[in-house]
Amino acid sequence: MAIDLLKSFTLLTAHVELTSACNLRCIYCPVSQPGYNAETMSSGLIVESIFGLLQSNLKEVNINGHGETTIVKGWDKIFKPLLESPINCNLISNLSKNYSDNEIEALARLHVLTISCDTFDPKTYQELRRNGSLVNILVTIQRIRLKCSELGTRVPHIGFSCVLGADNAIQLSDFINTSRQLKVDFLQFCDLTEYPAPPDADYTLKPLTDLTEKELSYVEKTLKDAISTNSPRIGIQDGIFRKLQSTES
């Protein structure tokens, strides 16, 4: 079924979500909402889908979703045929687990690795990304680079995806400066989608519109300065600037 579907179109890019389960409980994510039901693809469907992707003329596969791909048992073996093919494989991950050497090699063979991380302040990070680990993120980036050196391969394009709300926005300069020190290639700033506070959370990420006029000016200037330097490359969702500009009118 999946193979037939792939053959019926000329596709250049495919999106793969092995699971909607996650090891974190970020306070702003639908995964943390009551009644959220996670699902994981069956092993048979996974094998069929990977085989279908390899038979296609795809240029790129994006591996991401609400779930965390790297908690699926054997995920590195599942994607090994794709990672060893000419297809560019891109992954979004919270990178908040201890990875085996084989998993590090799989991460090292990616084309793009986008890491979900909203702040480098340890307290704010724990409040936002419950069960997450900043240490694991930093250690894993280093291990990936070392593995690429060992394999003699290029390092994946590595960057951070940051959900921007009131509390971490006032730390924006530190976030950008630390990202530069880590020599990442890009930063993506995403607008906060507001959900009810999870019943087991004692903290809520407020939207940008809760900031004072002075704080909003700081956020806007910091983002514009970062864009002008283009190191690292900056991507910003339209909704962020709309919120900043709406407060000026």
C-alpha positions in Angstrom: 0.0 0.0 0.0 2.7 2.5 1.1 4.9 1.5 -1.8 2.1 1.8 -4.4 1.3 5.3 -3.0 4.9 6.4 -3.3 5.1 5.1 -6.9 2.0 7.0 -7.9 3.6 10.4 -7.4 6.8 12.2 -8.3 7.9 13.0 -4.8 11.0 14.9 -3.8 10.5 15.1 -0.1 8.8 12.8 2.4 7.8 13.2 6.0 8.1 10.2 8.4 6.8 10.0 11.9 7.5 6.7 13.6 5.8 7.6 16.8 3.8 10.3 18.5 5.1 9.2 21.9 7.7 11.4 23.6 10.1 11.1 26.5 9.6 14.7 27.6 6.5 16.6 28.9 7.1 20.1 27.7 4.5 22.4 29.3 3.4 24.0 26.0 3.1 20.8 24.0 -0.1 18.9 23.1 1.7 15.7 24.2 1.3 17.0 27.8 -2.4 17.5 27.5 -4.8 15.2 29.3 -6.2 12.5 27.1 -3.3 12.6 24.6 -2.9 9.2 23.1 0.4 8.4 21.5 0.8 5.8 18.7 3.8 4.1 17.2 3.9 2.6 13.7 3.9 -1.2 13.6 7.2 -2.9 12.7 5.7 -4.2 9.5 4.5 -0.8 8.3 7.9 0.7 9.2 9.7 -1.8 7.1 7.3 -1.4 4.2 7.6 2.4 4.4 11.4 2.4 4.5 11.5 0.0 1.5 9.1 2.2 -0.4 11.2 5.3 0.3 14.3 3.6 -1.0 12.5 2.6 -4.2 11.4 6.2 -4.9 13.3 9.1 -6.4 13.2 11.1 -3.2 15.8 13.7 -2.5 15.0 14.3 1.1 13.3 12.6 4.1 12.2 14.6 7.2 11.9 12.5 10.3 9.9 14.3 13.0 6.5 14.9 14.5 5.0 15.4 18.0 6.9 12.3 19.1 10.6 11.6 19.7 11.9 9.3 17.0 15.0 8.3 19.0 12.9 6.6 21.7 11.7 4.0 19.2 13.5 0.7 19.9 16.1 0.1 17.1 15.4 3.5 15.4 19.1 3.7 14.3 18.8 0.3 12.6 15.5 1.2 11.0 16.9 4.2 9.3 20.3 2.8 8.5 19.4 1.9 4.8 18.2 5.4 4.3 21.2 7.0 6.0 23.5 5.0 3.7 21.5 6.0 0.6 21.9 9.2 -1.5 18.7 10.5 0.2 19.3 13.4 2.6 17.8 12.5 6.0 16.8 15.3 8.4 15.8 14.7 12.0 14.2 16.9 14.7 15.0 15.6 18.2 15.0 16.8 21.8 18.3 14.9 22.1 17.5 14.3 25.8 18.7 10.7 26.2 21.9 8.8 26.6 22.8 7.5 23.1 24.7 4.3 22.3 27.7 4.5 19.9 25.6 3.0 17.1 22.9 5.7 17.7 25.6 8.4 17.6 26.8 7.1 14.3 23.3 7.3 12.9 23.0 10.9 14.1 26.3 11.6 12.5 25.1 10.4 9.1 22.2 12.9 9.1 22.1 15.8 6.6 20.4 18.1 9.1 19.8 17.7 12.8 17.4 20.2 14.4 17.5 20.1 18.2 14.4 21.2 20.2 15.8 23.6 22.8 14.3 26.8 24.1 16.9 28.1 26.5 20.3 27.4 28.0 19.3 28.6 31.4 19.1 25.3 33.4 16.2 26.4 35.6 14.1 27.7 32.7 15.0 24.6 30.6 13.7 22.2 33.3 10.5 24.3 33.7 9.8 24.3 30.0 11.1 20.8 29.0 10.2 18.5 31.8 12.3 15.4 31.9 14.8 17.0 29.4 18.6 17.2 29.8 20.7 20.1 28.7 23.8 18.1 29.5 22.8 15.3 27.2 22.2 17.8 24.4 25.7 19.4 24.8 27.5 16.0 25.2 25.7 14.5 22.2 26.6 17.4 19.9 30.2 16.9 20.9 30.0 13.1 20.4 28.4 13.6 16.9 31.3 15.8 15.8 33.9 13.4 17.2 32.2 10.5 15.3 32.2 12.4 12.1 35.9 13.0 12.5 36.4 9.3 13.2 34.4 8.3 10.1 35.9 11.0 7.9 32.5 12.3 7.0 31.1 15.8 7.1 29.3 17.0 10.2 25.5 17.4 9.8 24.0 20.8 9.7 23.1 21.3 13.4 20.8 23.9 14.8 18.2 24.7 17.5 14.5 25.0 17.2 13.2 27.4 20.0 9.6 28.0 21.0 9.6 31.6 22.0 7.5 32.8 24.9 7.7 35.6 27.5 10.1 33.9 29.9 12.7 32.6 27.5 12.4 35.6 25.2 14.0 37.9 27.9 17.0 35.4 27.8 17.3 35.8 24.0 20.8 37.3 23.8 22.3 34.6 26.0 20.6 31.9 23.9 21.9 33.3 20.6 25.4 33.9 22.0 25.7 30.4 23.5 24.5 29.0 20.1 27.3 30.9 18.5 29.8 29.5 21.0 28.5 26.0 20.1 29.1 26.8 16.4 25.7 25.6 15.3 24.6 26.4 11.7 21.1 27.8 12.3 18.4 28.9 14.8 14.7 28.5 14.2 12.3 30.6 16.4 8.8 29.3 16.6 5.7 31.1 17.8 4.0 29.7 21.0 0.8 27.8 20.4 -1.2 28.2 23.6 -2.8 25.2 25.3 -4.3 25.0 28.7 -1.7 24.5 31.4 -1.2 20.7 32.1 -2.9 19.8 35.4 0.4 18.4 36.7 2.4 21.6 35.9 3.1 24.4 38.4 4.4 26.7 35.6 3.1 28.1 32.3 4.9 29.7 29.5 3.3 33.0 28.8 3.0 34.4 25.3 5.2 37.3 24.0 2.3 39.7 24.4 2.7 39.4 28.1 6.0 41.2 28.0 6.3 44.9 28.7 6.9 47.4 25.9 10.5 47.7 26.9 11.0 43.9 26.9 9.2 43.6 23.5 11.6 46.2 22.0 14.5 44.2 23.4 13.3 41.0 21.8 12.6 42.7 18.4 16.0 44.4 18.4 17.8 41.2 19.4 16.2 39.2 16.6 16.9 41.9 14.0 20.5 42.1 15.1 20.9 38.3 14.9 19.3 38.3 11.4 21.7 41.0 10.2 24.8 39.1 11.3 23.5 35.8 9.7 25.8 33.8 12.0 24.1 31.4 12.7 21.4 31.6 10.1 18.1 32.7 11.6 14.6 31.6 10.8 11.6 33.2 12.5 7.9 32.3 12.2 5.7 35.2 11.0 3.5 35.0 14.1 6.4 36.2 16.3 6.9 39.5 14.4 3.2 40.0 14.1 2.9 39.8 17.9 5.8 42.2 18.3 4.4 44.7 15.8 0.8 44.5 17.1 2.0 45.9 20.4 3.4 48.9 18.7 0.0 50.0 17.1 
